[in-house]
Structure formats: C-alpha cells, structure tokens
Amino acid sequence: MTAGAVAQDILVVDDEVGIRELLSEILQDEGYRVAIAENAGQARAYRARLQPALVLLDIWMPDTDGVTLLREWAASGQLTMPVVMMSGHGTIETAVEATRIGAFDFLEKPIGLAKLLSTIARALKNGAVRQPRRVSFAALGAGAPVREAERSVEQVLAAGRPLLLLGEPGTGHDAAARALAVAGAPFVPVAGHGPRLASNPMALLEEAREGTLYAAEIGQYSKGDQKGLAFLLGKLEKADVTLVCTSSEALGNLAAEGRFDAALLSQLSAGAVMLPPLRARRDDIPPLIERFWREATRGDPSAPLLAALPPPALALLTSAHWPGNLDHLANVVANLALVRADITPEHVKRLLGESAQAPQAVAPEITARFFDLPLREAREAFERIYFEQLLGREQSNMSRVADKAGLERTHLYRKLKQLNIRFSRRSDDSGT
C-alpha cells in the first residue's frame, strides 16, 4: 500500500491454520487489516455483518466448498467485493466456473509473494471501480415512485449503459441529471458548447473523461448533433464517461416523423428511466410545498407556511393535476408566498385554473404523419414506437416486456427482429 493510504479489510478464508496465519502476517505487514475464517460458515457469518474490501477464498473446505459459497453470495446480492479463489489442487474447469460466477482471479498454492500482492492490488482497484453507484433524487421527493426511479438508474449505471431520463415536462430532468455528478469528476453539459457535438464530439468526450457528459432535451437536437451523439456511444467506455441524456418529448413520435434518429433511440432505450409525474406521488407534495415556500421566502421566519396556508388550500394543492409537475408547483407556491397571510382556497383555485382537476382521458397521440402512410407502414411505425418505449420502461427485461405486450417470448423476439429493433437476451432476465 502507498504511504498515507487508508487500511483496507481483507477476509482470509482457509481451513489450514498455517496458511491463514502466514497470509495474515504478510498482509498485515503490507498495511492491510485482516480478518480470518476457518470455514465457509464463519465466512458466511462475517459477510452477513460486514463487507470486506476483498476476500481470499479457499476452494476446498470441509463444510462448504468455496465455489458454492461464491455462488451463494452472488445469488443473494452479497458478491459486491472482489473475491480471489485459492487452491492447491484446482482444475481449469473449477477456475473457469469460479470466474463465471464472479471471482476476480484464481491463485494456485503455494502462492508466490509477488503474485499474491500484485493480484490483491489489481483486485482492490477493480473493486473500487465496481462499487455500485448510490443515487439520490432527494430534490425530486422521497416517495416510493422516486425511490423506484433511483433504483432503476442505479441498475442502468451498474450495467455501464448510457442513461436516458424520460418524463413529462417539469418532472425534474435537470435536477436528476445533476444529482449524478461525482465529486471531483468532470460534469460537462453539452448545452453551451455550440456546434461541438456535431463538429468535434471527441473534444467533448475528452473534456468529460472519467466523468459525466450531460445531453439535455435530446429531442431538440439537430441531425448533426444526433449523429455526433450516436458516434460517442461506442467511445464512452474507453474514456470512462457516463452519458446522461434527457427528454420531455415523446422520442418515439419524433422518430416516426423522421425528426429523431430511430437507431439512436433504439440504443438509448436500453438505459431509459421514467421520472414519475407529481400526480403519481401526492405524498411528496406537502414537503415539496414547504421546501418551495422556504426558497420563495428565503427562510423568512416571519412567514411560517402553516400559518399562511389553510388546510382546504393545502388539500387543493395536494389533489391538483399538476401538468407542469415540479416547476408548476414551485411557481404556484412562489405566487402564494407573495400573498402570504391572505391565502384562501379561492385564490388557490384561480392559480391552478384547469389543473385543479385531472383532465378527461384522451386517446393516445397519433401523429399526423401516420395518416399519410399506407396502412401496413403506419402499423409498423406505431409498433416500433410502442416496443421502443416499452423496452425503455422495462429496462429491456424481455419477460416483463412480453407480459406487458401480451405476447409469448418467441413471438416477441420475432416481432422485434421484424421491426429491426435491437435487443439482447439478458442473462438476468427472470421476469421479476
């Protein structure tokens, strides 16, 4: 370890006391903290309490073999640290199986000191990269729909995919995108860089290296900008850049009208996450009102919200439709902050206007271009929009897509191939 580095915990799991003690002494001399377990049962109990930075795991143990324990951790979601397997009489098949399950590497006993330390260093570096990103959309609210969006974003980031944040206008695209910025890493908005995305996309990528590139409202991009964005998709991993795109427009409709690149939409849809509208999370509205009130009054203690907002007015605000979502609510609260002591339900109703009640259900939007197409082509265009949006909403989980569409899986795959929509048969596609 380098001077000044923080000691990291390593769990050594081996049924041979001599090997446990030897490895423990070597690693402690190198500045690591070491915990030991003499069998799988002790290792299982340790992992249930704590997550070590790395595990050195023997394969052959009397109670449960190391590969089985590795498989248990993977199945239960506890394989969140690098694991290096050890064996004095392993086989290639065993090493391949352990690596397939998720082991970082395989060491044969007796283990050379240089090989041991270099493998541990590489594993710890890899483990730091693999740590799952935790996402907080606290600026949007704290209810279950927002937490579900956070989990979906974490899954997309863990899979290394570009992220596409969708949702109605005002649902918090910009706040959500900026919440993904990593301290100390570049956060580069495409907006404000003029034609660079179209003319020199690699310059933008280099500026965002090991950070985040933020492409807001991509539905408004020119053809040249769309081409530049598509070009960058294949370069992101090498530059270690996370691409975050947003759109409050229906990209499927834009693609059907020829205003958005259908192939680009197909690629981005694999990482699509919907931000929930305000009307779908009404429990978030009262605390958001309080927050917006503090911002509008700049924390003025002479303007307490509860004294100014009578319960009937709060009930109206909570039950409103909010077509403009967070932005709409913030503006209404800012207006109420001007009135303060004179707020009445009638005043709130006037501010809300037609949004005080949910609109009548309307038929799904059908673009005018559909009516200029022959029936077969119009049907295919609609089906392409339908499946691209469904794939995005369900994170390309084919079981859920097939269930929502009411199709057998084999029929679904045929249909997607027929429509030339890219998809992948995910190994974790369990339908749950």
Steps between C-alpha positions, in 0.01 A plus 500: 500500500613856436597728787201675648247259348208385714532138617257264329336190648584164345321181604715184474295180483701177524464183711879462539619695804856536368383666177259730688776617734757543222266703279387706797860590595595589142195721444530675836864576422374662177266725698170315449254414776433126501209287620519120485244223463583130519195380308212614281265532798721760668552682170124504440439648846771765451358609163151524649633764742763681295628546146877455475695678229614160367468128579770234456287185479625141508313262274528175696354529852334234719154656540425682173737539206605849398328493160167419667549785748588733213180395322298568819640852530429568132140376527430706815651823367793483746769458236576873507873464569774332295564135590828324419473120507787282635569130457788256523344255258255694289401424144453724202128415505471616862684825427278570199185429702612730784580778253164457330322539835691819573841421652768754410789255464633157593828431687668161524672400825776540595446866418803715420522826695531725194207327328287525816560872554461598133172305474366663817597847372324441168193352671467794740529747213238307304277481807509877544382539141226238545348653814135566413410866459249625753254751356294757690218693336412679824445820302204327329344357817524200729198285412500145365484601127811717539683221685405260219648744246819513711526119497442487124774758440740304723431187291571685175823645640609160632447353154722771349228628268432858393211639705187648341276688745149532363184655639253783467623861499591622846558156655857594593721387212771758567500450878517121457783522246705735719444272799711244313808724500791343690703722731838579350407362154410707191132574434472637147163626366479483121287817501712811464767330292358621171544263205776292666283189537447494125843624389737364765330252734833352614597835653190489720572139591856585598377789715265261681760222538443295820190707568152575364384640167153656531283523188176680592180483294646296216167510316591856400840403358583566135580213267869583535483493880314169491771356277769625739318346795467167319873511418588543869303195615777264395772714662357547851646191666857566392483857631321385819220751434141467617257645246178642647232605249159648576181561305156628591383434145367172362810386312311213337264747335793714387666191351178408316490851357863473388616770742704269723742222406313171558824301537627744765169474688519121485847503661410752769175325588695220673587752773170690517351593838169681546483782755162482675249787458398691811142370491636144539666584833267729690664418835801700376296818442472637860876477572575646155264790574690567822833492319383729218344734760834530684675571172240762399510676837877446537440336835330810644386391851218753486338304217420157650327279244249327728368832626456630144359190329158385627422124480246537213765679292757228576243235401444676166874513432547134591216376278574717195599344168829697462561471124821701548609278791780629729554824307126570506476438876804718573353792304160472670662492844714803408181687411338398829806623687427849367148488646601330826235587764220543243509150348153352448375188321346726236837661432658156465225393257562808286872423487444137410234568239416190299782307665302493826337183365629219284407534131270253334675201353602552140601261229874438457672754278514397136731713291367648180768321301332166570207601281728561203628141511353181356335286769782246520770767542291695753448182704874424496584857602260479794633160605857629490408793728304268729778243548783755527316681777408171672860376485615824657242494779575136586882537479507246209375225733346273238279313745332821613480638145334181378260505794402866445460447126302178548735299277689174531876557534578330166232712327646813662852422373366443147306825512803703614717349227228573245491865613884516498509595869823403676466300818699258714403183685617600844639227723310643799174523308285318753187705464506623857 
